[in-house]
Amino acid sequence: MATNIPNLIGSIIDTIRDTHVITSITNIGTTYTINTANTHGLVAGDYVKINSIEYKITSLVVNTRFTVVSTTAVTGTSWTASAPFYYYGTPLQISNAINKIKDYQKKLPIIVLFETTEADVNDDPTIDIERTPTLQIFFACEANFQDWDWDDYYVGALTPMQLYVDAFIEALEDSPRIGIFKNHKETPYQQWNMERLSTGKNIFDANLSAIGIDINPPIIANDTPDC
């Protein structure tokens, strides 16, 4: 059975999102305080998942606590950041998915997997590699085109995105579904936008910087569907 590559990549991306232990949870009415010793890069307005339920952070004290609002009890032993958000498909499909999202803070930063164009499929049953796809993936966040100079792009956007790229490559190497690969290509873009082909307009209502990677990870055969 052919591997669902976007789902497989999505499951690997799941492993690189910031996460940490919750030491305790208290509440006054519908406001819940999540006590945690490490908030990583979270800020007020970001989204986190606790016990598979997504919440928006209403206030935050760095490496101490953050608050969320919920009409039902918030329970869990750890939190995981919702960002970076993952999209895959053609520019049109990605545009349609993003247009359904009303809250701006649920759109960025992003990881985009463009529709896979080709794969080398293995027909030798003695080799455990199913196929080796050609993947083009972009790691992007918002940038200030008007005011930033060269260094600002690296400090404010490209260096933070490089951390995600490095974590993703490491997660690929650690995944039991990915075979050994020796290299990949990386391209930094100080100014990067995705245009919807039908209109020529930017898919995102934002100016973006990005790091693009081109990679051919061997997919190890698996009888269990990735869906």
C-alpha positions as CSV (number, residue, x, y, z in Angstrom):
1,M,0.0,0.0,0.0
2,A,1.4,3.4,-1.0
3,T,2.3,5.7,1.8
4,N,0.3,8.9,2.3
5,I,3.3,11.1,2.2
6,P,1.7,14.4,3.3
7,N,0.3,12.6,6.4
8,L,3.6,11.0,7.1
9,I,5.4,14.3,6.9
10,G,2.7,15.8,9.1
11,S,3.2,13.2,11.8
12,I,6.9,14.0,11.8
13,I,6.2,17.7,12.1
14,D,4.1,16.9,15.1
15,T,7.2,15.8,16.9
16,I,9.1,19.1,16.6
17,R,6.5,21.4,18.1
18,D,7.4,22.9,21.5
19,T,6.0,20.9,24.4
20,H,6.5,20.9,28.2
21,V,5.2,19.5,31.4
22,I,2.3,21.1,33.3
23,T,3.0,21.3,37.0
24,S,-0.5,22.2,38.0
25,I,-3.8,23.7,36.8
26,T,-6.0,26.1,38.8
27,N,-9.1,28.1,37.8
28,I,-11.3,30.9,38.8
29,G,-14.6,30.5,36.9
30,T,-13.8,30.0,33.2
31,T,-10.2,31.3,33.4
32,Y,-7.7,28.5,33.9
33,T,-4.1,29.0,34.9
34,I,-1.6,26.6,33.5
35,N,1.6,26.4,35.6
36,T,4.7,25.3,33.7
37,A,8.4,25.8,34.2
38,N,9.1,26.4,30.5
39,T,7.0,28.4,28.1
40,H,9.6,28.1,25.3
41,G,8.6,30.7,22.6
42,L,4.9,31.1,23.6
43,V,3.3,34.5,23.8
44,A,-0.2,35.7,24.6
45,G,-2.5,35.0,21.6
46,D,-0.7,31.8,20.7
47,Y,-2.5,28.5,20.7
48,V,-1.6,25.3,22.6
49,K,-3.1,21.9,22.8
50,I,-3.7,20.3,26.2
51,N,-5.1,16.8,26.3
52,S,-5.7,17.1,22.5
53,I,-7.9,20.2,23.0
54,E,-6.8,23.5,21.5
55,Y,-6.8,26.7,23.6
56,K,-5.8,30.3,23.0
57,I,-3.4,31.9,25.5
58,T,-5.0,35.0,27.1
59,S,-2.0,36.0,29.3
60,L,1.5,34.7,30.0
61,V,4.3,35.0,32.4
62,V,7.5,33.6,30.9
63,N,8.6,30.2,32.2
64,T,6.0,30.5,35.0
65,R,2.4,30.2,33.8
66,F,-0.2,31.1,31.2
67,T,-4.0,31.4,31.2
68,V,-6.7,30.1,28.9
69,V,-10.5,30.5,28.9
70,S,-12.7,27.4,28.8
71,T,-16.3,26.6,29.7
72,T,-15.2,23.0,30.4
73,A,-12.6,21.7,32.8
74,V,-9.0,21.9,31.5
75,T,-7.1,18.8,32.4
76,G,-3.7,17.4,31.3
77,T,-0.1,16.8,32.2
78,S,1.6,18.6,29.3
79,W,1.0,21.3,26.7
80,T,2.1,21.4,23.1
81,A,2.3,24.5,20.8
82,S,-0.1,24.4,17.8
83,A,2.5,26.3,15.7
84,P,4.1,25.8,13.3
85,F,1.0,25.2,11.3
86,Y,1.2,22.7,8.5
87,Y,-0.3,22.9,5.0
88,Y,0.2,20.8,2.0
89,G,-1.1,20.5,-1.6
90,T,-1.2,23.0,-4.5
91,P,-1.2,26.8,-3.9
92,L,-4.9,26.8,-4.7
93,Q,-5.7,24.1,-2.1
94,I,-3.5,25.8,0.5
95,S,-5.2,29.2,-0.2
96,N,-8.6,27.6,0.2
97,A,-7.6,26.0,3.6
98,I,-6.1,29.3,4.9
99,N,-9.2,31.3,3.9
100,K,-11.3,29.2,6.2
101,I,-9.2,30.3,9.2
102,K,-10.4,33.5,10.8
103,D,-7.9,34.0,13.6
104,Y,-4.6,35.5,12.2
105,Q,-2.6,33.9,15.0
106,K,-3.6,30.4,13.8
107,K,-1.9,31.0,10.4
108,L,1.8,31.7,11.2
109,P,4.5,30.5,11.4
110,I,3.9,27.8,8.8
111,I,5.4,24.7,7.2
112,V,4.2,24.2,3.6
113,L,4.7,21.0,1.6
114,F,3.9,21.5,-2.0
115,E,2.2,18.8,-3.9
116,T,4.8,16.0,-4.6
117,T,5.7,16.0,-8.2
118,E,7.5,12.6,-8.6
119,A,9.0,9.7,-6.7
120,D,11.3,6.9,-7.5
121,V,9.3,3.7,-6.8
122,N,11.1,0.6,-5.7
123,D,10.0,-2.6,-7.5
124,D,12.6,-4.9,-5.8
125,P,10.8,-6.9,-3.0
126,T,14.1,-7.7,-1.3
127,I,14.6,-4.0,-0.5
128,D,12.5,-2.4,2.3
129,I,12.4,1.0,0.6
130,E,8.9,1.7,-0.8
131,R,9.7,4.9,-2.7
132,T,11.9,8.0,-2.6
133,P,9.8,11.1,-3.2
134,T,11.0,14.5,-4.3
135,L,9.8,17.0,-1.7
136,Q,9.8,20.8,-1.6
137,I,9.0,22.2,1.8
138,F,9.0,25.8,3.1
139,F,9.4,27.0,6.7
140,A,8.0,30.6,6.8
141,C,7.1,33.3,9.3
142,E,6.1,37.0,9.1
143,A,8.7,39.6,8.1
144,N,8.8,43.4,8.0
145,F,9.6,44.2,4.3
146,Q,9.3,47.9,4.8
147,D,11.6,48.5,7.8
148,W,14.0,45.5,8.0
149,D,17.6,45.6,6.8
150,W,19.6,42.5,5.8
151,D,20.5,41.5,9.4
152,D,17.0,42.0,10.7
153,Y,15.7,39.3,8.3
154,Y,18.1,36.8,9.9
155,V,17.4,37.8,13.5
156,G,13.7,38.2,13.2
157,A,12.8,35.4,10.8
158,L,15.4,33.2,9.1
159,T,17.3,32.1,12.2
160,P,14.1,31.1,14.1
161,M,13.0,29.2,11.0
162,Q,16.4,27.5,10.8
163,L,15.7,26.0,14.2
164,Y,12.5,24.4,12.8
165,V,14.4,23.2,9.7
166,D,17.2,21.6,11.8
167,A,14.6,20.0,14.2
168,F,12.7,18.6,11.2
169,I,15.8,17.1,9.6
170,E,16.7,15.5,12.9
171,A,13.2,14.1,13.2
172,L,13.4,12.7,9.7
173,E,16.6,11.0,10.6
174,D,15.1,9.5,13.8
175,S,11.8,8.4,12.1
176,P,11.5,4.6,11.7
177,R,9.6,5.3,8.4
178,I,12.5,7.2,6.8
179,G,15.6,5.5,5.4
180,I,19.1,6.9,5.3
181,F,19.6,10.1,3.3
182,K,23.0,11.8,2.9
183,N,22.1,15.4,2.1
184,H,19.4,18.0,1.2
185,K,19.3,21.5,-0.2
186,E,18.4,24.6,1.7
187,T,17.5,28.1,0.3
188,P,16.9,31.2,2.5
189,Y,14.4,33.7,1.2
190,Q,14.4,37.1,2.9
191,Q,11.2,37.9,1.0
192,W,8.9,35.0,0.1
193,N,5.3,35.0,-0.9
194,M,3.0,32.4,-2.3
195,E,0.9,33.6,-5.2
196,R,-2.5,32.2,-6.1
197,L,-2.1,31.5,-9.8
198,S,-5.7,32.4,-10.7
199,T,-5.3,36.0,-9.3
200,G,-1.6,36.6,-8.9
201,K,-2.4,37.7,-5.3
202,N,-0.5,36.6,-2.2
203,I,-2.1,33.6,-0.5
204,F,-1.2,35.0,2.9
205,D,-2.2,38.5,4.1
206,A,1.3,38.9,5.3
207,N,4.9,39.5,4.2
208,L,7.0,36.3,4.7
209,S,10.5,35.2,5.0
210,A,11.2,31.5,4.5
211,I,13.7,28.7,4.2
212,G,13.0,26.2,1.5
213,I,14.3,22.7,1.5
214,D,14.5,20.2,-1.3
215,I,14.9,16.7,0.0
216,N,14.5,13.1,-1.2
217,P,13.9,11.0,1.9
218,P,13.6,7.2,1.3
219,I,10.2,5.9,2.6
220,I,10.5,2.6,4.3
221,A,7.7,0.1,3.4
222,N,4.9,-0.3,5.9
223,D,1.7,-2.4,5.8
224,T,-0.1,0.1,8.1
225,P,-1.8,3.0,6.3
226,D,-0.7,6.5,7.2
227,C,-4.1,8.0,7.5
